[in-house]
């Protein structure tokens, strides 16, 4: 089972609360478009493996932008949380690895018409190379 909508919203709220405390002049705000979030969660739920489900969470949230801020951070935390709930985790090593992930998520975010299949394939490969059994 994919993460419940309520859990994803709470993850985003926690991320943004901490961010806004440190950056009070930030333009980001705590808000959610629940309709968009539900679509993402439904698409992720339809995938036939944990790798694909985590990848759809990681890509779908930055693409659809259901939150007023923190979409990429929320996507990563949700994908990792989902994997941990299913006996796995993402093992991201170093800033080079994180920078590459942010580049991929920006690529996903820039394509507004649809979830870019090429960028999605890169996310799936990224997750599959970094998933480890706990």
C-alpha positions as CSV (number, residue, x, y, z in Angstrom):
1,X,0.0,0.0,0.0
2,X,1.2,3.5,-0.9
3,X,1.5,6.2,1.7
4,X,-1.9,7.6,2.8
5,X,-2.6,11.2,1.7
6,X,-2.7,12.4,5.3
7,X,0.9,11.1,5.9
8,X,2.2,12.8,2.7
9,X,0.6,16.1,3.8
10,X,2.1,15.8,7.3
11,X,5.6,15.1,5.8
12,X,5.3,18.2,3.7
13,X,4.0,20.3,6.6
14,X,7.0,19.2,8.7
15,X,9.5,20.0,6.0
16,X,8.0,23.4,5.3
17,X,7.6,24.3,9.0
18,X,11.3,23.7,9.6
19,X,12.2,25.5,6.4
20,X,10.1,28.5,7.2
21,X,11.5,28.8,10.7
22,X,15.0,29.0,9.2
23,X,13.9,31.1,6.2
24,X,11.0,33.4,7.3
25,X,11.1,35.5,4.2
26,X,10.7,32.5,1.9
27,X,8.0,32.5,-0.7
28,X,7.0,28.9,0.1
29,X,3.8,28.3,2.0
30,X,2.0,25.5,3.6
31,X,-0.8,24.5,1.3
32,X,-2.0,21.5,-0.7
33,X,-4.0,20.8,-3.8
34,X,-5.5,17.5,-2.6
35,X,-7.0,16.6,-6.0
36,X,-3.5,16.6,-7.6
37,X,-2.0,14.8,-4.6
38,X,-4.7,12.0,-4.9
39,X,-3.9,11.6,-8.6
40,X,-0.2,11.1,-7.8
41,X,-0.9,8.6,-5.1
42,X,-3.3,6.7,-7.3
43,X,-0.8,6.5,-10.1
44,X,1.9,5.3,-7.7
45,X,-0.4,2.7,-6.2
46,X,-1.1,1.2,-9.7
47,X,2.6,0.4,-10.3
48,X,3.5,-3.3,-9.9
49,X,6.7,-3.1,-7.8
50,X,8.1,-1.1,-4.8
51,X,10.8,0.4,-7.1
52,X,8.2,1.7,-9.5
53,X,5.9,2.9,-6.7
54,X,8.7,4.8,-5.0
55,X,9.8,6.2,-8.3
56,X,6.3,7.5,-9.1
57,X,6.1,9.2,-5.7
58,X,9.6,10.7,-6.2
59,X,8.7,12.0,-9.7
60,X,5.0,12.7,-9.4
61,X,5.1,15.1,-6.5
62,X,7.6,17.5,-8.1
63,X,5.9,17.2,-11.5
64,X,2.3,17.9,-10.2
65,X,3.4,20.5,-7.6
66,X,0.5,19.7,-5.2
67,X,2.2,21.7,-2.4
68,X,2.9,25.4,-1.9
69,X,6.5,24.5,-1.4
70,X,8.9,21.7,-0.6
71,X,7.7,19.4,-3.4
72,X,11.1,17.9,-4.3
73,X,12.0,17.4,-0.6
74,X,8.6,15.9,0.2
75,X,9.0,13.6,-2.8
76,X,12.3,12.2,-1.6
77,X,11.1,11.8,2.0
78,X,7.9,10.1,0.8
79,X,9.7,7.7,-1.5
80,X,12.2,6.7,1.2
81,X,9.4,6.4,3.9
82,X,7.4,4.2,1.5
83,X,10.4,2.0,0.9
84,X,11.2,1.7,4.6
85,X,7.6,0.7,5.3
86,X,8.2,-2.2,2.8
87,X,11.6,-3.4,4.1
88,X,13.9,-1.3,1.9
89,X,15.6,2.1,2.0
90,X,17.3,4.5,-0.4
91,X,21.0,4.6,0.1
92,X,22.1,7.9,-1.2
93,X,25.9,8.5,-0.9
94,X,27.3,12.0,-0.8
95,X,26.5,15.4,-2.3
96,X,27.3,14.3,-5.9
97,X,24.5,11.7,-5.6
98,X,22.1,14.2,-4.0
99,X,23.0,16.8,-6.7
100,X,22.2,14.3,-9.4
101,X,18.8,13.5,-7.9
102,X,18.0,17.2,-7.7
103,X,18.9,17.6,-11.3
104,X,16.6,14.7,-12.2
105,X,13.7,16.2,-10.2
106,X,14.2,19.6,-11.8
107,X,14.0,17.9,-15.2
108,X,10.7,16.2,-14.1
109,X,9.4,19.5,-12.8
110,X,10.1,21.5,-16.0
111,X,8.0,19.3,-18.2
112,X,4.5,20.5,-17.4
113,X,2.4,18.8,-20.1
114,X,3.0,15.3,-18.9
115,X,5.3,13.2,-16.8
116,X,8.3,12.9,-19.1
117,X,8.9,9.2,-19.9
118,X,12.7,9.7,-20.4
119,X,13.1,11.6,-17.1
120,X,10.8,9.0,-15.4
121,X,13.1,6.2,-16.7
122,X,16.1,8.0,-15.1
123,X,14.3,8.2,-11.8
124,X,13.5,4.5,-11.9
125,X,17.1,3.7,-12.6
126,X,18.3,6.1,-9.8
127,X,16.0,4.4,-7.3
128,X,16.8,0.8,-8.5
129,X,20.5,1.4,-8.1
130,X,20.1,2.8,-4.6
131,X,17.5,0.6,-3.0
132,X,18.8,-1.8,-0.3
133,X,17.0,-4.3,1.8
134,X,16.8,-3.3,5.5
